[in-house]
Amino acid sequence: MKKLVMSVFLSIYAIPAFAYEMDKSDMPKMGHTYYTGKVSVDRLELARDDNDKTTAIWDVLAWYGGDIHRVYVKSEGENTQHDGKTTDLESAEVLYSRLIAPFWELQAGVGTRGELGSRKDMENYAAFSLYGKAPYRFEVDTTLRVNDYGDISMNSEVEYDIRLTQISYLQPRMEVSASLTPADEYDRPRGFNTLQLGLRYRYELSREFAPYIGVYWQTALGNSADILRKNNEDLDTVGVVLGTKFWF
């Protein structure tokens, strides 16, 4: 009887130890760099403004790399239906990114923007970005762009997720653009150009897929507003959006 009890006792301790030894080969190696990637569609939406214009909008980001060094691909653009114009590519960039502080990455690369299908209207540039999360988890993406002619422009986006429930969020969003130098050939006078404020309600059907609805207000600023006034054009635009956010 004693031998039987002793055998059971040894088995209880021997099996976990054996399993631990077997699993050690699957454990991450200390000091080893692991590479992974992600594609995130932050905005894929239809916007309807107060002038009854419907616009399809995308905002896509993809990255691949490790904890310190990564390669990013970013793209934003829109297409207004039945306006007689081609798709407006707001930005398409390839960037090298390096982690410089917890939650903050410094990025540099090249990009292009303009109306697709028109080579002469495309603007090529070098891009330098500060991307990450500020205190209280504000998501920030600020980019400085220098084109072939030395024109310098800036764009900054700030978003913040307010958790309402475990699967629903309210997201305020702000985007501002400015030109540090005049770029008349691209209709960008010196100074602040546009400001857009938005609010979206998002509901997660899964962690990877979340439809949303929202509203936005956009206005022209500074010299850009003066040009619109001279042309008797509206400075402000108000609209609603319906879209989805997903990643894989």
C-alpha positions as CSV (number, residue, x, y, z in Angstrom):
1,M,0.0,0.0,0.0
2,K,2.9,2.4,0.9
3,K,4.5,1.6,-2.5
4,L,1.3,2.5,-4.3
5,V,0.9,5.8,-2.5
6,M,4.5,6.7,-3.1
7,S,4.1,5.9,-6.8
8,V,1.0,8.2,-7.1
9,F,2.8,10.9,-5.2
10,L,5.8,10.8,-7.5
11,S,3.7,10.8,-10.6
12,I,1.8,13.9,-9.6
13,Y,5.1,15.9,-9.4
14,A,6.9,14.2,-12.2
15,I,4.2,14.9,-14.9
16,P,4.2,18.7,-14.6
17,A,8.0,18.8,-14.6
18,F,8.1,16.7,-17.7
19,A,5.5,18.9,-19.4
20,Y,7.5,22.0,-18.4
21,E,10.6,20.6,-20.0
22,M,8.6,19.7,-23.2
23,D,7.1,23.2,-23.4
24,K,10.4,25.1,-23.0
25,S,11.1,24.8,-26.7
26,D,7.9,26.7,-27.5
27,M,8.7,29.6,-25.1
28,P,10.0,32.9,-26.6
29,K,13.8,33.2,-26.5
30,M,15.1,36.0,-24.4
31,G,16.7,38.8,-26.4
32,H,15.2,37.5,-29.7
33,T,13.4,39.9,-32.0
34,Y,10.1,38.8,-33.2
35,Y,8.4,40.3,-36.3
36,T,4.7,40.7,-36.8
37,G,2.3,43.0,-38.7
38,K,-1.1,44.5,-38.8
39,V,-3.5,46.1,-41.3
40,S,-5.9,48.6,-39.8
41,V,-8.7,50.4,-41.7
42,D,-9.5,53.2,-39.3
43,R,-12.1,54.8,-41.5
44,L,-14.0,53.3,-44.4
45,E,-17.1,55.5,-44.7
46,L,-19.7,57.4,-46.7
47,A,-20.2,61.1,-45.8
48,R,-23.2,63.2,-46.7
49,D,-22.8,66.9,-46.3
50,D,-25.3,69.8,-46.1
51,N,-24.8,70.5,-49.9
52,D,-26.2,66.9,-50.6
53,K,-22.8,65.7,-51.7
54,T,-21.9,62.1,-51.0
55,T,-18.2,61.2,-50.5
56,A,-16.5,57.9,-50.0
57,I,-13.5,58.2,-47.6
58,W,-10.8,55.8,-46.6
59,D,-8.0,55.9,-44.0
60,V,-5.8,52.9,-44.0
61,L,-2.6,52.0,-42.1
62,A,-0.4,48.9,-42.2
63,W,2.8,48.0,-40.5
64,Y,5.4,45.2,-40.2
65,G,8.4,44.9,-37.9
66,G,9.5,44.4,-34.3
67,D,9.1,46.4,-31.1
68,I,11.7,49.0,-32.1
69,H,11.9,49.1,-35.9
70,R,8.9,49.0,-38.2
71,V,7.9,49.8,-41.8
72,Y,4.6,51.7,-42.2
73,V,2.3,52.2,-45.2
74,K,-0.4,54.9,-44.8
75,S,-3.1,56.0,-47.2
76,E,-6.0,58.5,-47.0
77,G,-8.3,59.7,-49.7
78,E,-11.8,60.4,-50.9
79,N,-14.0,60.4,-53.9
80,T,-17.1,62.7,-54.2
81,Q,-19.8,61.1,-56.3
82,H,-21.0,62.8,-59.5
83,D,-18.7,65.8,-59.2
84,G,-16.9,65.1,-62.5
85,K,-13.5,64.7,-60.7
86,T,-11.3,61.8,-60.2
87,T,-10.4,60.3,-56.8
88,D,-8.5,62.7,-54.5
89,L,-5.5,60.9,-53.0
90,E,-4.8,62.9,-49.8
91,S,-1.7,60.9,-49.0
92,A,0.0,57.6,-49.8
93,E,3.2,57.1,-47.8
94,V,5.9,54.5,-47.0
95,L,7.7,55.2,-43.8
96,Y,10.5,53.8,-41.7
97,S,9.6,54.0,-38.0
98,R,11.6,53.8,-34.8
99,L,10.3,53.7,-31.3
100,I,11.9,56.7,-29.4
101,A,9.9,56.5,-26.1
102,P,7.1,54.3,-24.7
103,F,4.1,54.7,-27.1
104,W,5.9,57.1,-29.4
105,E,7.4,56.5,-32.8
106,L,9.4,58.8,-35.1
107,Q,8.8,58.1,-38.8
108,A,10.4,59.2,-42.0
109,G,9.8,58.3,-45.6
110,V,8.3,59.4,-48.9
111,G,4.8,59.9,-50.2
112,T,2.6,61.3,-53.0
113,R,-0.8,63.0,-53.2
114,G,-3.1,64.6,-55.7
115,E,-5.8,63.6,-58.2
116,L,-5.4,60.0,-59.4
117,G,-5.0,59.6,-63.1
118,S,-3.3,63.0,-63.5
119,R,0.5,62.8,-63.3
120,K,1.0,66.6,-63.5
121,D,-1.2,67.2,-60.5
122,M,0.5,64.6,-58.3
123,E,2.8,66.0,-55.6
124,N,5.7,64.0,-54.4
125,Y,7.2,64.7,-51.0
126,A,9.4,63.6,-48.1
127,A,7.4,62.9,-44.9
128,F,8.4,63.1,-41.2
129,S,5.9,62.0,-38.6
130,L,5.5,61.8,-34.9
131,Y,3.0,58.9,-34.2
132,G,1.8,57.5,-30.9
133,K,-0.3,58.0,-27.8
134,A,-0.2,61.1,-25.6
135,P,-1.1,61.0,-21.9
136,Y,-4.7,59.8,-21.3
137,R,-4.4,57.7,-24.5
138,F,-5.0,60.4,-27.1
139,E,-3.9,59.0,-30.4
140,V,-1.8,61.5,-32.3
141,D,-0.4,61.4,-35.9
142,T,1.4,64.6,-36.9
143,T,3.2,64.8,-40.2
144,L,5.5,67.4,-41.8
145,R,5.8,67.2,-45.6
146,V,8.4,68.8,-47.9
147,N,7.7,68.5,-51.6
148,D,10.0,68.8,-54.6
149,Y,9.8,72.6,-54.7
150,G,10.6,72.9,-51.0
151,D,7.0,73.7,-50.0
152,I,6.4,72.7,-46.4
153,S,3.0,71.6,-45.1
154,M,1.7,70.0,-41.9
155,N,-1.2,67.8,-40.9
156,S,-2.2,66.7,-37.5
157,E,-4.9,64.2,-36.4
158,V,-6.0,63.5,-32.8
159,E,-8.5,60.9,-31.7
160,Y,-9.7,59.7,-28.4
161,D,-11.8,56.7,-27.5
162,I,-14.4,57.1,-24.7
163,R,-15.6,53.7,-23.6
164,L,-19.3,53.6,-23.0
165,T,-19.7,49.9,-22.5
166,Q,-17.4,46.9,-23.1
167,I,-18.2,47.0,-26.9
168,S,-19.3,50.6,-27.6
169,Y,-17.2,53.8,-27.9
170,L,-17.6,57.5,-28.5
171,Q,-14.7,58.9,-30.5
172,P,-14.1,62.6,-30.8
173,R,-11.7,63.4,-33.6
174,M,-9.8,66.6,-34.7
175,E,-7.8,67.2,-37.8
176,V,-6.0,70.4,-38.7
177,S,-3.8,71.3,-41.8
178,A,-1.4,74.1,-42.3
179,S,1.2,75.4,-44.8
180,L,4.5,76.8,-43.5
181,T,5.3,78.1,-46.9
182,P,2.9,79.2,-49.7
183,A,2.2,76.6,-52.4
184,D,0.0,78.4,-54.9
185,E,0.3,75.6,-57.5
186,Y,-1.5,73.3,-55.0
187,D,-3.9,75.9,-53.7
188,R,-2.3,76.0,-50.3
189,P,-1.6,79.6,-49.0
190,R,0.6,80.2,-46.0
191,G,-0.9,79.6,-42.6
192,F,-3.6,77.3,-41.2
193,N,-5.8,75.9,-44.0
194,T,-8.6,73.7,-42.6
195,L,-10.0,72.4,-39.4
196,Q,-12.3,69.4,-39.0
197,L,-14.0,68.2,-35.8
198,G,-15.9,65.0,-35.7
199,L,-17.8,62.7,-33.3
200,R,-18.4,59.0,-34.0
201,Y,-20.3,56.3,-32.1
202,R,-18.7,52.9,-32.7
203,Y,-20.2,49.4,-31.8
204,E,-17.9,46.4,-31.9
205,L,-19.6,43.3,-33.4
206,S,-16.2,41.7,-32.7
207,R,-12.8,43.0,-31.6
208,E,-11.8,43.2,-35.3
209,F,-14.9,44.7,-36.8
210,A,-16.9,47.7,-35.7
211,P,-19.5,49.8,-37.6
212,Y,-20.1,53.4,-36.7
213,I,-22.1,56.5,-37.3
214,G,-21.1,60.1,-36.7
215,V,-21.2,63.8,-37.5
216,Y,-18.5,66.3,-38.5
217,W,-17.9,70.0,-39.1
218,Q,-15.2,71.4,-41.3
219,T,-14.1,75.0,-41.9
220,A,-11.5,76.9,-43.8
221,L,-9.0,79.0,-41.9
222,G,-6.8,82.1,-42.5
223,N,-5.9,82.8,-46.1
224,S,-7.7,79.7,-47.3
225,A,-10.9,81.2,-45.9
226,D,-10.2,84.6,-47.6
227,I,-9.9,82.9,-51.0
228,L,-13.3,81.1,-50.5
229,R,-14.9,84.4,-49.5
230,K,-13.7,86.1,-52.7
231,N,-15.1,83.3,-54.8
232,N,-18.4,83.4,-52.8
233,E,-17.9,79.8,-51.7
234,D,-19.0,78.2,-48.4
235,L,-16.4,78.2,-45.6
236,D,-18.1,75.6,-43.4
237,T,-19.4,72.1,-44.2
238,V,-21.5,70.0,-41.9
239,G,-22.3,66.3,-42.5
240,V,-23.1,62.8,-41.3
241,V,-21.0,59.7,-41.8
242,L,-21.7,56.0,-41.9
243,G,-18.8,53.6,-41.9
244,T,-16.8,50.7,-40.4
245,K,-13.5,50.2,-38.7
246,F,-11.7,46.9,-38.9
247,W,-8.3,45.3,-38.7
248,F,-6.5,42.0,-39.3
